[in-house]
Amino acid sequence: MAATSFQRKARVKPNQIVGTKPSLFNNQLLISSGVPSLDNIIEEDVYGSYARLLLKYFSAEAAMTGHSLLLTSADQDPAQIMKELPAPIMDDPGDVTHSSLPEQSEKLKIAWRYQHLSASQTAHSSTKFGHYYDLTKVMEPQLISRINPALIGSEDLEKGCTECQDLNPKYKYLLKRIKEEIDHGHFSTTEQTDKRNILRIGVHSLGSPQWDECGGLAINREDIDYSLPRFLLALRVLMRSAFAVCIVTMPTHLFEIPGFVGRLRKMCDTVLHLESFAGSDKEKNPAFKEYHGLFNIVQLPRLNSLLCHMPDTLDFAFKLRRKKFTIEKLHLPPELSETASRNQEDPVPQVKASSALCSGGKSNKLDF
C-alpha cells in the first residue's frame, strides 16, 4: 500500500479568543469597540471630546474581556484616562467575562455577586460580544488593574532617540514599545501558544502639537511632519502580523493641506470622522435637534477581500445622553417647521461613496 502525506484538515473553531467573533463576510476576527451601536483611525471633532470618549469605551472593553491594553497620549496623562473609564452595566450576570480575567490566583473582590455563578453561567459569558456602560459612573480600579495596562505618557515618549532623522523620536519610541508588547505578550501570528489573547492599542490625539519633536510647535504650517505617515505605515505592518488592533484618534482639522490628510487616510484600514455640531450653524438646525454630531464613514477596510462591504446607508449621527453614547442612522424629522429657513444648505448633506470607500459593493450592514 502506497503511503501518502495527505492529512485531513482539522476543523478550527473560529471563536477561540474571548471577546472576539469572526466576520460573516470574510472570516476576519473582530472585536467590539465598546460602543454597541458602533461595533481605525478616528478623525477627532474640533474639541476632541467625542473621540476621547470613544477611546475610553475601547479601553473599557479591554478590561471587561481581559484583553491586553497599551494606551498612549502626549496630550493627556494615560493614567487619568484610565481613571475615567465608564462603569459597565452589570444587571445581567453574564455581563462580566469571568473566564477572561486572570483566574485561580485570587478570589474576585469586585462585583461580589458573581463569585457564586454556576459553570454554565460563566461559560455563557464567554460568548458575549460587547458590553454596555454607564457614563455617570467610573469603572472599579480593581477591574482595570487585572489587565495591567501598559501606559505611555509624554515623559516616556521623551525617551526616544534624539538623533533620529528619518522619524519623529516619539513615534520611533512608540513603535519600539508596541513591538516589545507584541513579543513579550506572545501576540505574534507566527508564534504558537496554548491560550490566545488580543492586544488593544489606543493612541490619543496623534499628530497634535504635543507630539511634535520640537516641543509643541504649531502643526498647521507648510513644513508639516512627514514622519507621521511613515509611522502609520510601520504601525500597520506590525498589526498585520499580530493578534492586535489599534485605534488612533487624530485632530485632522489642524492640518491645512487636504492632500496630506488624504495621505494619512491611505495608511489606515478604517477611517471614521466625527463632526460635532458644537459652535456650528448645524447646532440650531431643526433637522439635527436630536443629535450632537455627524458620524462620517470615510473609508472601510478591505481585509481578506478585494472589495469592502458597503453599508445600506452612509448617513449616521451620534448623540450623547447622560448615561450613554450612541451612533445610529440619521433620520429626518417627519416635518420641518414652516418657519425654518429654506435658503440654508441642505440639512442632510448627501454623502457620496468615493473610491476610498469601495463604491460599487453590495449593500450590507456595517461589520466592525
C-alpha positions as a Markdown table, in Angstrom:
| # | Residue | x | y | z |
|---|---|---|---|---|
| 1 | Met | 0.0 | 0.0 | 0.0 |
| 2 | Ala | 1.4 | 3.3 | -1.0 |
| 3 | Ala | 2.0 | 5.8 | 1.8 |
| 4 | Thr | 0.6 | 9.3 | 1.4 |
| 5 | Ser | 1.3 | 12.6 | 3.2 |
| 6 | Phe | -2.2 | 13.8 | 2.8 |
| 7 | Gln | -3.9 | 14.7 | 6.1 |
| 8 | Arg | -7.4 | 15.9 | 6.5 |
| 9 | Lys | -7.5 | 19.5 | 7.7 |
| 10 | Ala | -8.9 | 19.7 | 11.2 |
| 11 | Arg | -11.8 | 22.0 | 11.7 |
| 12 | Val | -10.7 | 25.0 | 13.8 |
| 13 | Lys | -13.2 | 26.8 | 15.9 |
| 14 | Pro | -13.4 | 30.4 | 14.7 |
| 15 | Asn | -14.2 | 31.9 | 18.2 |
| 16 | Gln | -11.4 | 30.7 | 20.4 |
| 17 | Ile | -10.4 | 34.0 | 21.8 |
| 18 | Val | -12.7 | 35.6 | 24.4 |
| 19 | Gly | -14.3 | 38.8 | 23.3 |
| 20 | Thr | -13.9 | 38.1 | 19.6 |
| 21 | Lys | -16.1 | 36.8 | 16.8 |
| 22 | Pro | -15.5 | 36.0 | 13.1 |
| 23 | Ser | -16.8 | 38.3 | 10.4 |
| 24 | Leu | -19.8 | 36.9 | 8.5 |
| 25 | Phe | -18.3 | 38.3 | 5.2 |
| 26 | Asn | -14.6 | 37.4 | 5.2 |
| 27 | Asn | -14.0 | 35.4 | 8.5 |
| 28 | Gln | -11.8 | 38.2 | 9.8 |
| 29 | Leu | -11.5 | 38.1 | 13.6 |
| 30 | Leu | -13.5 | 41.0 | 15.1 |
| 31 | Ile | -13.5 | 42.7 | 18.5 |
| 32 | Ser | -16.0 | 45.1 | 20.0 |
| 33 | Ser | -15.2 | 48.8 | 20.0 |
| 34 | Gly | -17.0 | 49.1 | 23.3 |
| 35 | Val | -19.9 | 51.1 | 21.7 |
| 36 | Pro | -22.6 | 48.5 | 20.8 |
| 37 | Ser | -24.0 | 50.9 | 18.2 |
| 38 | Leu | -20.6 | 51.3 | 16.5 |
| 39 | Asp | -19.4 | 47.8 | 16.6 |
| 40 | Asn | -9.4 | 52.6 | 12.9 |
| 41 | Ile | -8.2 | 55.9 | 12.7 |
| 42 | Ile | -10.8 | 58.2 | 14.1 |
| 43 | Glu | -10.6 | 61.8 | 13.0 |
| 44 | Glu | -11.4 | 63.9 | 16.0 |
| 45 | Asp | -14.1 | 66.5 | 16.3 |
| 46 | Val | -12.8 | 70.1 | 16.8 |
| 47 | Tyr | -12.8 | 69.9 | 20.5 |
| 48 | Gly | -11.7 | 66.2 | 20.7 |
| 49 | Ser | -14.1 | 65.3 | 23.4 |
| 50 | Tyr | -16.2 | 62.7 | 21.5 |
| 51 | Ala | -13.1 | 61.0 | 20.0 |
| 52 | Arg | -11.6 | 60.7 | 23.5 |
| 53 | Leu | -14.9 | 59.2 | 24.7 |
| 54 | Leu | -14.7 | 56.5 | 22.0 |
| 55 | Leu | -11.1 | 55.7 | 23.2 |
| 56 | Lys | -12.4 | 55.3 | 26.7 |
| 57 | Tyr | -15.1 | 52.8 | 25.5 |
| 58 | Phe | -12.4 | 50.9 | 23.6 |
| 59 | Ser | -10.2 | 50.7 | 26.7 |
| 60 | Ala | -13.1 | 49.8 | 29.0 |
| 61 | Glu | -13.9 | 46.8 | 26.7 |
| 62 | Ala | -10.4 | 45.6 | 27.2 |
| 63 | Ala | -10.9 | 45.4 | 31.0 |
| 64 | Met | -14.2 | 43.6 | 30.5 |
| 65 | Thr | -12.9 | 41.0 | 28.2 |
| 66 | Gly | -9.4 | 40.5 | 29.7 |
| 67 | His | -7.6 | 41.8 | 26.6 |
| 68 | Ser | -4.2 | 43.3 | 27.0 |
| 69 | Leu | -4.1 | 47.1 | 26.6 |
| 70 | Leu | -1.5 | 49.6 | 25.6 |
| 71 | Leu | -2.6 | 53.3 | 25.9 |
| 72 | Thr | -0.5 | 56.3 | 25.0 |
| 73 | Ser | -1.0 | 60.0 | 24.8 |
| 74 | Ala | 1.2 | 63.1 | 24.6 |
| 75 | Asp | -1.7 | 65.5 | 25.4 |
| 76 | Gln | -3.2 | 63.8 | 28.5 |
| 77 | Asp | -2.0 | 61.5 | 31.2 |
| 78 | Pro | -3.0 | 58.0 | 30.2 |
| 79 | Ala | -3.4 | 57.1 | 33.8 |
| 80 | Gln | -6.1 | 59.8 | 34.1 |
| 81 | Ile | -7.9 | 58.4 | 31.0 |
| 82 | Met | -8.0 | 55.0 | 32.7 |
| 83 | Lys | -9.4 | 56.5 | 35.9 |
| 84 | Glu | -12.3 | 57.9 | 33.8 |
| 85 | Leu | -13.3 | 54.7 | 32.1 |
| 86 | Pro | -17.1 | 54.2 | 32.2 |
| 87 | Ala | -18.5 | 51.6 | 34.5 |
| 88 | Pro | -20.1 | 48.5 | 33.0 |
| 89 | Ile | -23.8 | 47.9 | 33.4 |
| 90 | Met | -23.9 | 44.5 | 35.1 |
| 91 | Asp | -27.6 | 43.9 | 35.6 |
| 92 | Asp | -27.2 | 40.6 | 33.7 |
| 93 | Pro | -24.8 | 38.1 | 35.4 |
| 94 | Gly | -23.4 | 37.3 | 32.0 |
| 95 | Asp | -22.0 | 40.9 | 31.7 |
| 96 | Val | -18.7 | 40.0 | 33.4 |
| 97 | Thr | -16.4 | 37.9 | 31.3 |
| 98 | His | -15.3 | 35.9 | 34.3 |
| 99 | Ser | -13.3 | 33.4 | 32.3 |
| 100 | Ser | -11.2 | 36.1 | 30.6 |
| 101 | Leu | -9.8 | 37.6 | 33.8 |
| 102 | Pro | -6.6 | 36.2 | 35.4 |
| 103 | Glu | -8.2 | 33.4 | 37.5 |
| 104 | Gln | -7.1 | 30.9 | 40.0 |
| 105 | Ser | -4.8 | 33.4 | 41.7 |
| 106 | Glu | -7.2 | 35.1 | 44.0 |
| 107 | Lys | -10.9 | 35.5 | 44.5 |
| 108 | Leu | -12.8 | 38.1 | 42.6 |
| 109 | Lys | -13.0 | 41.0 | 45.1 |
| 110 | Ile | -15.3 | 43.2 | 43.0 |
| 111 | Ala | -18.9 | 42.5 | 41.9 |
| 112 | Trp | -19.2 | 40.1 | 44.8 |
| 113 | Arg | -22.5 | 38.7 | 43.4 |
| 114 | Tyr | -20.6 | 37.0 | 40.6 |
| 115 | Gln | -18.5 | 34.8 | 42.8 |
| 116 | His | -21.3 | 32.2 | 43.1 |
| 117 | Leu | -22.1 | 31.9 | 39.4 |
| 118 | Ser | -22.5 | 28.3 | 38.2 |
| 119 | Ala | -20.2 | 26.9 | 35.5 |
| 120 | Ser | -23.0 | 27.2 | 32.9 |
| 121 | Gln | -23.3 | 30.9 | 33.6 |
| 122 | Thr | -19.6 | 31.6 | 33.3 |
| 123 | Ala | -19.4 | 29.6 | 30.1 |
| 124 | His | -22.3 | 31.6 | 28.6 |
| 125 | Ser | -20.4 | 34.9 | 29.3 |
| 126 | Ser | -17.5 | 33.8 | 27.0 |
| 127 | Thr | -19.8 | 34.1 | 24.0 |
| 128 | Lys | -20.8 | 37.7 | 24.8 |
| 129 | Phe | -19.7 | 40.3 | 22.3 |
| 130 | Gly | -19.6 | 43.9 | 23.5 |
| 131 | His | -20.9 | 45.4 | 26.7 |
| 132 | Tyr | -22.9 | 48.4 | 27.8 |
| 133 | Tyr | -21.5 | 51.2 | 30.0 |
| 134 | Asp | -22.8 | 53.9 | 32.3 |
| 135 | Leu | -21.1 | 57.2 | 31.7 |
| 136 | Thr | -22.3 | 58.6 | 35.1 |
| 137 | Lys | -20.1 | 56.1 | 36.9 |
| 138 | Val | -16.4 | 55.1 | 36.6 |
| 139 | Met | -15.0 | 51.6 | 36.5 |
| 140 | Glu | -13.7 | 49.9 | 39.6 |
| 141 | Pro | -9.9 | 50.2 | 39.8 |
| 142 | Gln | -9.6 | 46.5 | 40.7 |
| 143 | Leu | -11.1 | 45.5 | 37.4 |
| 144 | Ile | -8.7 | 47.7 | 35.5 |
| 145 | Ser | -5.7 | 46.5 | 37.4 |
| 146 | Arg | -6.4 | 42.9 | 36.4 |
| 147 | Ile | -5.3 | 43.5 | 32.8 |
| 148 | Asn | -2.2 | 45.5 | 33.9 |
| 149 | Pro | -2.4 | 48.1 | 31.1 |
| 150 | Ala | 0.8 | 49.5 | 29.6 |
| 151 | Leu | 0.6 | 53.3 | 29.8 |
| 152 | Ile | 2.9 | 55.6 | 27.9 |
| 153 | Gly | 2.8 | 59.2 | 28.7 |
| 154 | Ser | 4.6 | 62.3 | 27.5 |
| 155 | Glu | 7.5 | 61.7 | 29.8 |
| 156 | Asp | 8.0 | 58.2 | 28.4 |
| 157 | Leu | 7.8 | 59.5 | 24.8 |
| 158 | Glu | 10.7 | 61.9 | 25.6 |
| 159 | Lys | 13.0 | 58.9 | 26.0 |
| 160 | Gly | 13.1 | 58.4 | 22.2 |
| 161 | Cys | 16.2 | 58.7 | 20.2 |
| 162 | Thr | 17.3 | 62.3 | 19.9 |
| 163 | Glu | 19.4 | 61.6 | 16.8 |
| 164 | Cys | 16.6 | 60.1 | 14.7 |
| 165 | Gln | 16.5 | 61.7 | 11.2 |
| 166 | Asp | 14.0 | 59.6 | 9.4 |
| 167 | Leu | 11.3 | 59.5 | 12.0 |
| 168 | Asn | 10.0 | 61.6 | 14.9 |
| 169 | Pro | 11.7 | 60.3 | 18.0 |
| 170 | Lys | 8.4 | 59.9 | 19.9 |
| 171 | Tyr | 6.9 | 57.9 | 17.0 |
| 172 | Lys | 10.0 | 55.7 | 16.9 |
| 173 | Tyr | 9.9 | 55.1 | 20.7 |
| 174 | Leu | 6.2 | 54.2 | 20.5 |
| 175 | Leu | 6.8 | 51.7 | 17.7 |
| 176 | Lys | 9.6 | 50.1 | 19.8 |
| 177 | Arg | 7.2 | 49.7 | 22.8 |
| 178 | Ile | 4.5 | 48.3 | 20.7 |
| 179 | Lys | 6.9 | 45.7 | 19.2 |
| 180 | Glu | 8.1 | 44.8 | 22.7 |
| 181 | Glu | 4.5 | 44.4 | 23.9 |
| 182 | Ile | 3.7 | 42.1 | 20.9 |
| 183 | Asp | 6.8 | 39.9 | 21.5 |
| 184 | His | 6.5 | 39.7 | 25.3 |
| 185 | Gly | 2.8 | 39.0 | 25.2 |
| 186 | His | 3.1 | 36.4 | 22.5 |
| 187 | Phe | 0.6 | 38.2 | 20.2 |
| 188 | Ser | 2.5 | 37.3 | 17.0 |
| 189 | Thr | 0.5 | 35.3 | 14.5 |
| 190 | Thr | 3.6 | 33.1 | 13.8 |
| 191 | Glu | 4.1 | 32.2 | 17.5 |
| 192 | Gln | 2.5 | 29.1 | 18.9 |
| 193 | Thr | 0.8 | 29.5 | 22.3 |
| 194 | Asp | -1.8 | 27.5 | 24.3 |
| 195 | Lys | -4.0 | 30.4 | 25.0 |
| 196 | Arg | -4.5 | 33.3 | 22.6 |
| 197 | Asn | -5.4 | 36.8 | 23.6 |
| 198 | Ile | -5.9 | 40.2 | 21.9 |
| 199 | Leu | -3.7 | 43.3 | 22.3 |
| 200 | Arg | -5.7 | 46.5 | 22.1 |
| 201 | Ile | -3.7 | 49.7 | 21.4 |
| 202 | Gly | -5.1 | 53.2 | 21.9 |
| 203 | Val | -3.3 | 56.2 | 20.6 |
| 204 | His | -4.8 | 59.5 | 21.7 |
| 205 | Ser | -4.6 | 62.7 | 19.5 |
| 206 | Leu | -1.8 | 61.5 | 17.3 |
| 207 | Gly | -0.2 | 64.4 | 15.3 |
| 208 | Ser | -1.2 | 67.1 | 17.8 |
| 209 | Pro | 1.4 | 69.8 | 18.6 |
| 210 | Gln | 2.3 | 67.9 | 21.8 |
| 211 | Trp | 3.6 | 65.0 | 19.6 |
| 212 | Asp | 5.9 | 67.4 | 17.8 |
| 213 | Glu | 9.6 | 66.6 | 18.3 |
| 214 | Cys | 10.4 | 70.2 | 18.7 |
| 215 | Gly | 8.3 | 70.6 | 21.8 |
| 216 | Gly | 4.8 | 71.6 | 20.6 |
| 217 | Leu | 5.2 | 74.0 | 17.6 |
| 218 | Ala | 2.2 | 74.9 | 15.6 |
| 219 | Ile | 1.2 | 72.0 | 13.4 |
| 220 | Asn | -0.7 | 74.0 | 10.7 |
| 221 | Arg | 2.5 | 75.1 | 8.9 |
| 222 | Glu | 4.0 | 74.3 | 5.5 |
| 223 | Asp | 6.8 | 72.2 | 6.9 |
| 224 | Ile | 4.4 | 69.5 | 8.2 |
| 225 | Asp | 5.7 | 66.3 | 9.9 |
| 226 | Tyr | 6.1 | 63.8 | 7.0 |
| 227 | Ser | 7.2 | 61.2 | 9.5 |
| 228 | Leu | 3.6 | 60.8 | 10.6 |
| 229 | Pro | 2.6 | 58.7 | 7.5 |
| 230 | Arg | 5.8 | 56.7 | 7.9 |
| 231 | Phe | 4.7 | 55.9 | 11.5 |
| 232 | Leu | 1.2 | 54.8 | 10.4 |
| 233 | Leu | 2.7 | 52.6 | 7.7 |
| 234 | Ala | 5.1 | 51.0 | 10.2 |
| 235 | Leu | 2.3 | 50.5 | 12.7 |
| 236 | Arg | 0.1 | 48.9 | 10.0 |
| 237 | Val | 2.9 | 46.4 | 9.3 |
| 238 | Leu | 3.1 | 45.4 | 13.0 |
| 239 | Met | -0.7 | 45.0 | 13.1 |
| 240 | Arg | -0.7 | 42.7 | 10.1 |
| 241 | Ser | 1.4 | 40.1 | 11.9 |
| 242 | Ala | -0.2 | 40.2 | 15.3 |
| 243 | Phe | -3.4 | 39.5 | 17.1 |
| 244 | Ala | -3.8 | 43.2 | 17.8 |
| 245 | Val | -6.0 | 46.1 | 16.9 |
| 246 | Cys | -5.2 | 49.8 | 17.2 |
| 247 | Ile | -7.5 | 52.8 | 17.4 |
| 248 | Val | -5.9 | 56.2 | 16.7 |
| 249 | Thr | -7.6 | 59.5 | 17.2 |
| 250 | Met | -6.2 | 62.3 | 15.2 |
| 251 | Pro | -7.1 | 66.1 | 15.1 |
| 252 | Thr | -7.0 | 66.3 | 11.3 |
| 253 | His | -8.7 | 69.8 | 11.4 |
| 254 | Leu | -5.3 | 71.1 | 12.4 |
| 255 | Phe | -3.7 | 70.2 | 9.1 |
| 256 | Glu | -4.1 | 72.9 | 6.4 |
| 257 | Ile | -3.1 | 70.7 | 3.4 |
| 258 | Pro | -6.0 | 68.4 | 2.4 |
| 259 | Gly | -3.7 | 66.2 | 0.4 |
| 260 | Phe | -1.7 | 65.4 | 3.5 |
| 261 | Val | -4.8 | 64.2 | 5.3 |
| 262 | Gly | -5.7 | 62.0 | 2.3 |
| 263 | Arg | -2.2 | 60.5 | 2.5 |
| 264 | Leu | -2.7 | 59.7 | 6.2 |
| 265 | Arg | -6.1 | 58.0 | 5.4 |
| 266 | Lys | -4.4 | 55.7 | 2.9 |
| 267 | Met | -2.1 | 54.4 | 5.6 |
| 268 | Cys | -5.2 | 53.1 | 7.6 |
| 269 | Asp | -7.7 | 50.4 | 7.2 |
| 270 | Thr | -10.8 | 52.2 | 8.6 |
| 271 | Val | -11.3 | 55.9 | 8.7 |
| 272 | Leu | -14.1 | 57.5 | 10.7 |
| 273 | His | -14.7 | 61.2 | 11.0 |
| 274 | Leu | -16.6 | 62.9 | 13.9 |
| 275 | Glu | -18.2 | 66.2 | 13.1 |
| 276 | Ser | -19.5 | 67.9 | 16.2 |
| 277 | Phe | -22.4 | 70.4 | 15.9 |
| 278 | Ala | -21.0 | 72.5 | 18.8 |
| 279 | Gly | -20.3 | 76.0 | 17.7 |
| 280 | Ser | -21.6 | 75.5 | 14.2 |
| 281 | Asp | -24.8 | 76.5 | 12.3 |
| 282 | Lys | -26.0 | 72.9 | 12.4 |
| 283 | Glu | -26.4 | 73.1 | 16.1 |
| 284 | Lys | -29.6 | 75.2 | 15.6 |
| 285 | Asn | -30.7 | 73.3 | 12.5 |
| 286 | Pro | -34.1 | 71.7 | 13.3 |
| 287 | Ala | -33.1 | 68.6 | 11.2 |
| 288 | Phe | -30.4 | 67.8 | 13.7 |
| 289 | Lys | -32.1 | 68.7 | 17.0 |
| 290 | Glu | -32.0 | 65.1 | 18.2 |
| 291 | Tyr | -28.2 | 64.7 | 17.6 |
| 292 | His | -24.9 | 66.1 | 18.7 |
| 293 | Gly | -22.9 | 65.5 | 15.6 |
| 294 | Leu | -22.4 | 63.5 | 12.3 |
| 295 | Phe | -20.6 | 60.2 | 12.1 |
| 296 | Asn | -19.0 | 60.1 | 8.7 |
| 297 | Ile | -17.6 | 56.8 | 7.2 |
| 298 | Val | -14.7 | 57.9 | 5.2 |
| 299 | Gln | -13.0 | 54.6 | 4.5 |
| 300 | Leu | -13.8 | 50.9 | 5.2 |
| 301 | Pro | -11.3 | 48.0 | 5.4 |
| 302 | Arg | -10.6 | 45.5 | 2.6 |
| 303 | Leu | -9.3 | 42.6 | 4.7 |
| 304 | Asn | -9.2 | 39.1 | 3.2 |
| 305 | Ser | -11.1 | 40.6 | 0.3 |
| 306 | Leu | -10.6 | 42.7 | -2.9 |
| 307 | Leu | -13.6 | 44.9 | -2.0 |
| 308 | Cys | -15.2 | 46.0 | 1.2 |
| 309 | His | -18.8 | 45.5 | 2.0 |
| 310 | Met | -20.9 | 48.7 | 1.7 |
| 311 | Pro | -23.4 | 49.6 | 4.4 |
| 312 | Asp | -27.0 | 50.1 | 3.5 |
| 313 | Thr | -26.6 | 53.8 | 4.4 |
| 314 | Leu | -23.8 | 56.3 | 4.8 |
| 315 | Asp | -25.8 | 58.8 | 6.9 |
| 316 | Phe | -25.1 | 58.3 | 10.5 |
| 317 | Ala | -25.2 | 60.6 | 13.5 |
| 318 | Phe | -24.3 | 60.4 | 17.2 |
| 319 | Lys | -25.9 | 61.6 | 20.4 |
| 320 | Leu | -24.5 | 61.8 | 23.9 |
| 321 | Arg | -27.0 | 61.1 | 26.6 |
| 322 | Arg | -26.4 | 61.3 | 30.4 |
| 323 | Lys | -25.5 | 57.7 | 30.6 |
| 324 | Lys | -24.5 | 56.5 | 27.2 |
| 325 | Phe | -23.1 | 57.5 | 23.8 |
| 326 | Thr | -24.9 | 56.0 | 20.7 |
| 327 | Ile | -24.4 | 56.0 | 17.0 |
| 328 | Glu | -27.5 | 55.5 | 14.8 |
| 329 | Lys | -28.8 | 56.1 | 11.3 |
| 330 | Leu | -29.6 | 59.7 | 10.6 |
| 331 | His | -33.4 | 60.1 | 10.4 |
| 332 | Leu | -35.0 | 63.4 | 9.4 |
| 333 | Pro | -38.0 | 64.6 | 11.4 |
| 334 | Pro | -41.3 | 63.9 | 9.5 |
| 335 | Glu | -42.0 | 67.6 | 9.1 |
| 336 | Leu | -39.7 | 70.6 | 9.5 |
| 337 | Ser | -41.1 | 73.8 | 11.0 |
| 338 | Glu | -42.6 | 76.1 | 8.4 |
| 339 | Thr | -40.7 | 78.9 | 9.9 |
| 340 | Ala | -37.4 | 77.2 | 9.3 |
| 341 | Ser | -35.2 | 79.0 | 6.8 |
| 342 | Arg | -35.3 | 77.4 | 3.3 |
| 343 | Asn | -32.4 | 79.2 | 1.9 |
| 344 | Gln | -29.8 | 77.4 | 4.0 |
| 345 | Glu | -27.8 | 74.5 | 2.9 |
| 346 | Asp | -29.4 | 71.1 | 2.6 |
| 347 | Pro | -29.7 | 70.0 | 6.3 |
| 348 | Val | -28.6 | 66.5 | 5.4 |
| 349 | Pro | -25.6 | 66.6 | 3.0 |
| 350 | Gln | -25.6 | 63.8 | 0.5 |
| 351 | Val | -22.6 | 61.5 | 1.2 |
| 352 | Lys | -21.2 | 60.0 | -1.9 |
| 353 | Ala | -19.3 | 56.8 | -1.9 |
| 354 | Ser | -15.8 | 57.6 | -3.0 |
| 355 | Ser | -13.3 | 55.2 | -4.4 |
| 356 | Ala | -11.6 | 55.0 | -1.0 |
| 357 | Leu | -14.9 | 53.7 | 0.4 |
| 358 | Cys | -15.0 | 50.9 | -2.1 |
| 359 | Ser | -18.0 | 52.1 | -4.1 |
| 360 | Gly | -19.9 | 49.6 | -6.1 |
| 361 | Gly | -20.1 | 46.9 | -3.5 |
| 362 | Lys | -23.3 | 45.3 | -2.4 |
| 363 | Ser | -25.2 | 47.0 | 0.4 |
| 364 | Asn | -24.7 | 45.3 | 3.8 |
| 365 | Lys | -24.6 | 46.1 | 7.4 |
| 366 | Leu | -21.6 | 47.7 | 8.9 |
| 367 | Asp | -19.2 | 45.0 | 10.1 |
| 368 | Phe | -16.8 | 46.2 | 12.8 |
